Each structure stands twice: as structure tokens, then as C-alpha cells.
Amino acid sequence: MERVEQERIVCACLQVTERRLREAVEGCGVRTVCELIRATEAGTGCTACHHRLESCLTRWSSPPPPLREPAAESYASPPA
């Protein structure tokens, strides 16, 4: 059963499997859909698999990924 899960294709356009996604999440510390896309190129074709990428992150992340990526302005220093 483990082999079937690992060979299941999540991104049909680029033939990215659950195994590749899981390796990125568990082995490389990927925490967001954007990071998962950069690490695996999944989701760069038609983008229909983005909801499945998010589902994979939720399943394999510990603790679960943030709901949204922080906005750039959240890193700005407070006014002096």
C-alpha cells in the first residue's frame, strides 16, 4: 500500500508524485504551497493541482503550515 501512495501522481502536467512532494515537505522543510512549487515544480502547468498540494502540506507538515504566507510588510521594522 505504501508504494501505491508514493507513486500516485498529484501534478498531471509535470508528473510529480506524492513521493516527491513528501520528500520536499519532510526532507527539505518545505512549509508553504509556494515553497512546494519552487522545490518540485508541481503546479506550474495548469495550476489545477494547487488544492492537492495544499492538502499534501497539511498531511505531512508538523506542525501544520501557516494558513497564509506572511505579507512582506509584516517584516518591516516598526516606526521609531
N, C-alpha and C positions, 0 to 999 in steps of 0.2 A: 504494500500500500504506500509506503514512503516513497518508493521510486515513481509511482504514478503521480503523486503530488509534485515531486520535484521536476518532472518532465512536462507538466501542464503548461501550455503557452498562455501567458497573460496578455502580451502585446503581439497581436497577429501581424501587424505591419512589419515589425523587426524581429519576430520570432523569439522574443525574450521570455524565458521560462520562469516559473516560480523559484526554481533553484537559484538562478542568477539574481533575482530580486532579494531572496532571503540572504544570500551571501553578502549583498550590499548592505542590507539592514543590520544583520548580526555581526558580520565581519569587518565592515568598514565604518560602522557607526552612523549610517545614513538616518536622518531624523525627519525629513520633510519630503513631500512629493517632488519638489524642485530638485533636491539633492538626489533623490532616487532616479529622476530623469537624467541628470548630469552623469551619474555613476554608471547607468546601464543603457542609456539612450531609449529606453522604453517610453512610449507616449509621445515620441517626436514625429510620428507619422500622422495619422488621422485624429489623434487625441481621444478616441473613444474609450480607451482603457484607463483613463485617469482615475475614475472611481474605483477600479480594481487595484490600482497602485496604492491608493489611499487605504483600501481595505487590507492590503498586504502589510503596510506600515503599522496599522492598528494591531494586527495579529502578532507581528514579530517584534515590535518595539517594546522595550522595557526600560523605564516607564513609557506609557503611550506617548506618541508625538504630540506637540502642541496643536491646538485646533487651527491656528493660523500662524504664519511666519511673522515675526515681529517686523513692524514698519521701520524703515531707515531712521525716521525721526525719533524713535524710541531710544536710539543710541546716542543722540545728541546730548551734550552737557547742559545742565540746567543753567538759566541765565544767572549771571553773577550779581 
